[in-house]
Amino acid sequence: MQSPRPRPTPGALCGVPSTAKCGACPTLYCSKDHQRQHWKTHKLTCPAAARTQTHPPPPPFVAALTPAVRRFNSLGRHPLAPSGLVPNHWHFSIRRITLPPASDVLLLVSPPSRYMHIERPTTPTFISSLDPDARAAVIVPMLLKGFNSGLGGPETRAPFTWATNDVETARAVERELATVGVRRICGSCRRATGRKTILPMKGGMT
């Protein structure tokens, strides 16, 4: 005795018995045309659409920084500087150099050791005249470059904490770091200490 044939499943859009399946899920359609017509509704539950929405392609400026961000995220974080004698804390600020070509630079200072390092923008820029978000877009690549290169020292190590006196710049830099993918771990992003804003480093502390 032959087993009964399975009933054809109706198409999702028209109800006509269908056998053509969505490429990412079991939903059936009678034709490609009906599948296209139904996409606006189907994409709300289709796994293929969910994957696209969950992992959209990064903006070009984020993609350009991806190698630097990956390296920075892989750097060791330690509360002490490589010497083991002073805290691994850095202060950054903008300083203007008037010698041609005149430009603002990023000054990084380790207050406990008084070690200083300067990073220049790729093109001469008056960073301090920019709005906070535009300022952060220039500062963050310089921060990554500086620490990825070891700040001219013998050992490459990310900061455990860093600070700047400008609260608006601190907040904008924090947003930019999150946007480009510097890993966040735990703790407060910023806390006021007198006139200074401390930003605990949140890039994968170990």
JOGIPE-V936465 format. One record per residue. N is the residue number from 1. PSI is psi in degrees with one decimal (999 if undefined). OMEGA is omega in whole degrees, 0 to 359 (NA if undefined). NEAR is the number of other C-alpha atoms within 8 Angstrom. Layout:
n->[N N]
psi->[PSI PSI]
omega->[OMEGA OMEGA]
near->[NEAR NEAR]
This chain:
n->[1 2 3 4 5 6 7 8 9 10 11 12 13 14 15 16 17 18 19 20 21 22 23 24 25 26 27 28 29 30 31 32 33 34 35 36 37 38 39 40 41 42 43 44 45 46 47 48 49 50 51 52 53 54 55 56 57 58 59 60 61 62 63 64 65 66 67 68 69 70 71 72 73 74 75 76 77 78 79 80 81 82 83 84 85 86 87 88 89 90 91 92 93 94 95 96 97 98 99 100 101 102 103 104 105 106 107 108 109 110 111 112 113 114 115 116 117 118 119 120 121 122 123 124 125 126 127 128 129 130 131 132 133 134 135 136 137 138 139 140 141 142 143 144 145 146 147 148 149 150 151 152 153 154 155 156 157 158 159 160 161 162 163 164 165 166 167 168 169 170 171 172 173 174 175 176 177 178 179 180 181 182 183 184 185 186 187 188 189 190 191 192 193 194 195 196 197 198 199 200 201 202 203 204 205 206]
psi->[129.5 141.3 147.8 142.5 142.0 142.7 137.4 140.6 134.7 146.5 150.3 -29.5 -43.3 -15.0 -0.9 138.1 127.7 155.9 -10.8 123.6 148.1 142.3 -15.0 -8.9 173.1 -0.7 135.1 150.5 151.9 -19.6 162.1 -35.4 -43.0 -32.7 -41.9 -41.7 -33.1 -5.6 -39.0 -35.7 -44.1 -32.1 -16.9 -22.7 -11.3 130.8 -33.6 -44.5 -38.5 -40.0 -40.7 -40.8 -32.6 -34.1 68.2 154.2 141.2 151.3 156.2 -40.1 -29.2 -44.1 -36.7 -29.7 -4.2 -47.0 -41.7 -38.8 -42.8 -43.6 -44.5 -43.1 -22.4 -9.9 149.2 141.9 131.3 142.5 -25.1 150.8 166.7 -29.4 -22.0 6.0 -22.9 158.2 147.3 67.8 137.2 145.2 131.8 147.2 166.7 132.5 146.5 134.2 120.6 -13.1 140.2 139.9 123.7 139.6 158.5 150.5 163.9 119.6 122.1 126.9 136.0 97.7 -41.2 -34.0 -11.0 21.3 137.4 149.4 141.2 134.4 136.7 146.7 159.3 -32.4 146.3 125.2 136.9 84.4 -38.8 -18.6 -5.2 160.5 161.4 -42.6 -41.2 -36.5 -45.6 -34.4 -24.9 -38.3 -44.0 -46.9 -33.7 -38.5 -47.0 -45.5 -44.5 -50.8 -32.3 -27.6 -0.4 11.1 32.5 2.1 179.0 -18.2 134.8 119.3 136.7 157.5 151.0 -37.8 155.9 167.2 159.8 152.7 -20.4 111.4 -42.0 -41.3 -41.0 -45.7 -40.0 -39.5 -40.1 -43.9 -42.8 -39.7 -42.0 -38.7 -42.4 -9.8 16.1 124.8 140.2 137.8 -82.2 176.6 167.7 141.3 -32.6 148.8 139.1 133.8 92.9 -125.1 -1.1 141.0 119.8 132.3 97.6 134.7 127.2 33.1 61.9 53.5 137.0 999]
omega->[181 176 181 178 177 180 176 180 180 177 186 185 189 181 178 178 189 178 181 186 170 183 184 182 185 183 184 177 178 181 177 181 179 178 178 180 185 189 182 178 185 184 179 182 184 179 180 179 180 179 181 182 181 182 179 178 182 175 183 183 177 180 181 181 187 179 180 180 179 180 181 180 181 182 176 175 179 181 182 174 181 179 183 186 184 178 177 183 182 176 178 180 180 177 181 174 187 177 181 354 182 182 169 177 176 179 177 182 170 185 182 183 183 176 182 178 180 172 179 175 182 173 180 185 173 188 185 180 180 174 187 182 177 177 181 180 176 185 186 177 179 176 180 181 182 182 177 180 180 180 178 181 184 184 178 181 178 178 173 171 172 187 170 182 184 184 180 178 180 181 180 178 178 179 181 177 179 182 184 172 173 189 177 181 183 176 180 180 182 174 182 175 187 180 188 176 180 175 176 182 185 182 175 180 175 NA]
near->[2 3 4 4 4 4 4 7 9 11 13 9 8 8 7 8 9 11 9 8 9 10 4 7 8 6 8 13 16 13 7 7 6 11 12 7 7 10 8 7 7 8 11 8 8 10 9 8 10 11 8 8 7 6 6 6 4 6 6 6 6 10 8 7 10 10 7 10 12 8 9 13 10 7 10 9 11 12 8 11 11 7 6 7 6 9 9 13 14 12 11 11 9 10 8 9 8 7 5 5 6 9 12 15 13 13 12 12 11 12 9 7 6 7 7 8 9 8 11 9 10 4 4 10 7 9 11 8 5 9 7 9 11 8 13 12 10 10 10 11 9 12 9 11 9 10 13 14 8 11 9 6 6 5 6 12 12 11 12 13 11 13 14 13 9 8 9 7 12 13 8 12 13 9 8 12 10 10 8 10 8 12 9 8 8 5 5 6 8 8 8 8 7 5 6 11 15 12 11 12 9 11 10 10 10 5]
